[in-house]
Amino acid sequence: MAENMAENELLSERVAGGILPRVLTTFDMVAIFVSIVLFITNAAVIQSAGPAAFGWWIIAFALFLVPCAIVTGQLGAMFPGEGSIYLWTTKAFGPFWGFFAGFCAWWPGVLVMVATGTLTISFLGYVFPALGGLSVQAQGGLIVVILLLAAVLAVLRFRLTQNVVNVVFLAYGLAILLMFAAGIAHLAQGHPAATNPWDFAAWSPSAEHGLNFASWSFFGLAVLALLGVEVPLNMGVEIRQERAVTRYLLWGSLAVMVAYLIATWGVMVSVPAGEAANITAVADAVGIGLGEWAGRLVALVLAAMFFIITVVYNYSFARLIFVSGLDRRLPKAVSHVNAQKVPDVAVWIQTVLAGVFTVAAFVVVPFAAARPADAQTEVYNVLQAAVTVIWCLSIVVLFVDVLIILRRYRDQFEARRLASPAVFWVASVVGALASLVGVVATLSGSWTPLISNDAGKVTLFGAEIAYGMWFWLVGGIALASLLVGALLYLVGRRAPA
C-alpha cells in the first residue's frame, strides 16, 4: 500500500510544502471558511420563502452542509496537501478527472469575485447614496478597481493579508449579532413582527408554497449559500497543525448555521415583507431596530467584508491553478510565486478573468440593451446560476471521491480514521443527492422575472423568448464551461515545460 501511495504521489504533493510557508492557524481557517461560505445577504434573499426559510435552512444544513463537512474532514485528514478536490480526485480517478474536478471547483470562484464586487458596491451605496446614482457602466468600473485592489492585497505576505482578513472577520461577526439584536430591540419597542417567525407549522417547506419546482428553488438557494466547505483546504500545506483541519470544519460550520438563522430571524422580524428580500435588507433590519446610524455602520462593515471576501476567494482559488502548474497540467508559469511566497501569477490570472466578465456584464451587454440596469441584472443572475450548477457538480465528485479513496487507501484511512465507513457512505449518498437536487432546482426555477420557465413567451432585452430560456441559458453556460475545462487539460498537457 505504501508503494501504491508513492506511485500516485503528485509533484505538487512533494514540493508545494517547501515553496509555501506554514502560517495558517485554526482561527485563520475558520475566518477563511466563513468568508468563503457565509454570504449573509442570503439571509435576506431567502425571505421570499416566508417562515419556511427556517425549514429550508435546516434541511440544507442537515442534507448538504453536514455531509460536506464530514467528507471533507476525512479527506483532509488523509491527504492534507495543496489543492483539496483537485488532489483528492486525482487520487481517486487519475490526472484528467483530477484536473477536471479542480476546474469545476475553480471556475465558480472567478465568477463569484464579480458577485462580491457587486455586493461591495451595493453596501457602499447604502452608506453613500450618491454611488447608487452611478450608471451601470460606472459601477462596472468601480468593481474592476475593487478586483485590482483585492489582487494587490492577495499577493502580499500571506500572514499580513490573513491578519487583515481576521480583523474584518471579527467585525463581520459583530455586525451579524447586531442584526439579531435589532430584531429583539424592534419587538422590545412594542412593534409587531413584520413576519411571524414563531409559527412553527409554517416552517415546513410545503406549508405555503407546496413541494414543487418553485419551492425547491429555495433549496437551490440554500445550497448555493453553503457551497465552499472544502475550499480552505486548497491551502492544505500552509496549515500549521493537522488538527486545524477538523476544527475549522466544526467551528466554521457551527458559525455559519448560527449566523444564517439569527440573521434570517432579525430581518424577518424587522423588515416589511415586501422589502425583506432585498440584499441590503440585512442593513435595513439594523437601521429599523437600532437606528439609522447603526444600519449605516453595519452596511459599511459589510462593504468591507465583501471586499475582503474578494481577497479570500482570489488567494484561495489561486492555489488550485498553482498546483496544476506544478503538476504541468497547466503551463509552468502558473506556478510562479513572488518574493512573499505567494502564487502571484495565479492571482493575476483570476483577476483578469473576473475583470473581463465584469466588463461584459456591466459595460458591453448594458451598452447594447434598451434597459441597461435590467440587462446587467440578468447577465449577473444567469452567471451566478451557472456557477451554482458547476460547483454543485464538483461537490458530487467530492462525495464519490471519498468512497473510492477509502477503499484504495485502506491503511491511510485506518491511520487517520475519523468515523466508521458507514458514516461516509451515508454522508456521500445524502450529500450527492442534495447536490443534484440543487442543480435541478437551479435549472428549473428562474431567479429573475425577465427570464422565466413559465409556459408561453417571456421578454428579454425587448425580445420574445420561448419557454425554458432560463434552463437553456444556465445549462448552456455550465456545459460550455465544462467543455472548456476538458480543453484546458488537453492544451495544458501540450504546453512547454
Disulfide bonds with the S-S distance in Angstrom:
none
